Amino acid sequence: MKNVHILTAITFLFLSSVLTAQESTDTLKSREGDWGVVLNLTGFIDNISLGTQKDVNNNNNILVKHHLTDDKVLRLGLGLTSIRNNNFKADSISLSSGNRAWREVDSIETRFDFSLAVGYEMHFKGTKRLDPYLGAELVIGRIGNTKINASTNITDKLGTQKIQRIIQQDGGFAFGINLVSGFNLFVLERLSIGAEVNLGYLFSNAGGDQSESLVDTPVSGTQISSFSNSKNGVSRRGFDVNSSAGLLLSYYF
């Protein structure tokens, strides 16, 4: 415990000396020409973690900021998500003939989503460390089409039955406009911890046409093929309020 207290005291003294040294500069805030990256800061004390923000599709999003001037900031958000889920399952089953068989199911699901956000912030004078701002942003997102390709092999003493199933589903899109209000508190030069609140209108539409094709090749007999179409979609619109705590890292290129 004594060593822990000594280490805590040394850490406190180090941070105090760094903060005191920073007082000699005119400002600790980011300024014209700086680029910054925004990450989410979550957890408390010993559970603190950093991660990316969520985009309009609720996927991970990279948010960067660029100071056009000291008080005018361009914000850009980009979300790219490539999904490829491969599932394999094997088990023993009983057939209607009474034979025992070994069944293997191998499926691949693919989808590609993306989103783009473009915004503008006006920063106010604040203090040497405090940097309040207001802004707005336009967001668009695309939910990719989903394709599921599943093959099933059922093997018994007579041979192997092969079943091929392909399912395709339409994706969708999202569109929104956000008003942004937040602040950065700079603990070191160009390094800040801040919070942000967004009030926005979001419209999204997902789904639509869905098709399924099936090819069943038995051990003996005639191959069976089928194809079906259906529609399944959901849309939503309305105002939404959300807040986030973030760590802003700004640096020169």
N, C-alpha and C positions, 0 to 999 in steps of 0.2 A: 504493500500500500504506500509506503514511503516513497518508493521509486515512481509510482504512478503520480503522486502529488508533485514530485520534482519535475517529471516530464510535462505535466499540465502547466506548471509555473513557467517552464522554459518556453513552451508553445505560446503561452499568453504573452510573454515578454517579446518573443519574436514577432508575433502579429502586431503588437503595439508599436514596436520599432518600425515595422514596415509601413503601418498606417501613418505614423508620425512623419516618416520620411516623405510620404506622398503629399503631405500638407504643403510642401515647399513648391509644388506645381500649381499653376493657375486653375486647372481643372483636371479631374480624373475621368471625365466623360469622353465617349467616342466623339469624333469630329469629322469634318469634311474629308472624303476620300476613304474612310474606313469601311471595311466589310466585316459583318458579324454573323455568327451562327447561333441560333436559338435552340436550346435543348430543354426538355422537361426535367425539373428537379422534384423527385418524389421521395416519400419516406420521411422518417424523423430520427434524428440523432444517429444511432448505429445502423439504421436501415435505409439511409439515403442512397438513391440511385439516380442515374441520368438516362434519359431516353428521348427518342424523337417525339414530336407532336403527332396528332392524328389529323388526317385530311378529311375531305368531305365524304369520302367513301369509308371512313373509319379505318384506313390503312396508315402505315407509318409515313410521315411527311418530313422532308427536309426544308427548314425555313431559314433563309438568309436575308440579311439587311445590308443596304448600301447607303452611306451618307452622301447625298448629292451636295448638300451644304451642311453646316453644323446643325441646323434645325429642320432640314427637309430630308426625309429618309424614304427610300424605295424598299419595299419588302416583296420577296419572291418565295413562293412555296411550290415544291415539286414532290409529288408522290408517285412512285412506280412500284407495282407489286406483280411479280410473276409467280403464279401458283401452279405447282406440278405435284400432285399427291399420288403416290404409288402405293396401292394396298394389295396385299397377298394373303389369302386364307386357304388352308387345307384341312379337310376333316374326312372322317369315315361316315358313310351314309348307307341306308338300306333302300334298294330299288323296289319298284312294284313287282318285279319278277321274283323277288325273294333273295336275290344276290346281294352281297355286300360290295360296295364300290368305294373308291378313293376319289374325292372331289377336290379340285384345285380351282380357285377363283383369283384371277389377276386383273386388276383394274387400274387405269390411269385417268386422273381428272386434271384438266388444264384450264387456266384462265389468266388473263392479263388485264390489270387495272391501271389507270393513271389519273392524276389530278394536277391542276395548275391553279395557283393563286397569285394575283398581282395586286399590290396595294401601295398606299402612300400614307406616310405619317408626318404630322407637324409636331415638333418637339418644342417645349416651352423652357423658359430660362431656368426655373428650378433653383438648385444650389450647386455647390461644387461637386456634390455626390448624387443628388437627387435629380432624376431626368424624367419628368412627366410628359406624356404625349397623347394625342388623339389621332385617329386615322380611319381609313376605310379600305376595303379590299373586295375584289371580284374573284369568285372561285367557280371553277368548272371541273367536272369529273366524269370519267367514263368507266363503267363497269363492263368488263370484257365478257364475251360469249363464253359459256361453259361447255366443255366437251368431255364426256365420260366414255371411255372405251374399255369394255369389260369382256374378258374371255374366260369361259368355264370349261374345264375338261373333267369328264366323269369316266373313270376307268374301272372296269371289272374284268372278269376272266374271259369275256367275249370280245373285248376291245375298248375303244375310247369314243365316247360321245363328245362332240365339240359344239359349244354354244357361243356365238359371238353377238354381243349387244352393244350398240352405239347410241348414246343419248346426247342430244345437243339442245342447249337452252340459250335464248337471247339474253344479252346483257342489259345495260341501261345507261342512264346519264344523270348527272346532278348539276344544279346551278344555284348559286347563292350570292348574296351581297351582305357584307358584314361591316358594322361600325365598331371600331376598336378604341378602347381606352385602357391605358396602362402606365406603368412607371418602371424605371430601372434605378436601383440603388447601387452605385459603384463602390465596391469594397477595395478594389485596387484599380490602377490605371487601366481603362478599357475592359475591365472585368466587373460584371454586375450581376446581382440577383434581383429579379423583378417579378411582377404579377401583371396579368392582363385579363380584361373582360371583353367578350365579344357579344354584340347583339346583332342578329342577322335574320334574313329571310332565306329559306332554303326550299327548293323544289327538286324532287328526285322521282325518277321513274325507272323501274327495274322489271325485267322479265318480258314476256310476250310469247312468241312462238316457241313451241317445244316439240321435238320429234324424237322418235325411238325406232330403231331398226333392229330386227332380230333374225339371225340365221342359225338354225338348229340342224346339225349334221349328225344323225344317229349312227350307231355301229353298223346297222343294216337298214335298208329301206330308203324312202324318199326324203331328200332334204326339204326342210320347211323354212319359208321366209315370210316375214311379216313387217309391215311399216305402219306407224300411226303418228298422227299430228294432234296437238292440243295447244291451248293457250293458257298461260298462267303468269300474271303480272301484278305488281303492286306499285302504287304511287303515293307520295306524301308531300305536303307543303305546309308551311307555317313559320312562325317566328321562333327563335331559339336563343337562349342565353347560356353561355358557358364561360368558365374562367380557368386559368391555368397559372401555375407558378413555374417560372423558367429561369434558367441560367443563361445569360447573354455573353457570348464571347466575341469581341470585336478586335480586328487586327488589320494591319496594313498588308496589302499585296505588294 
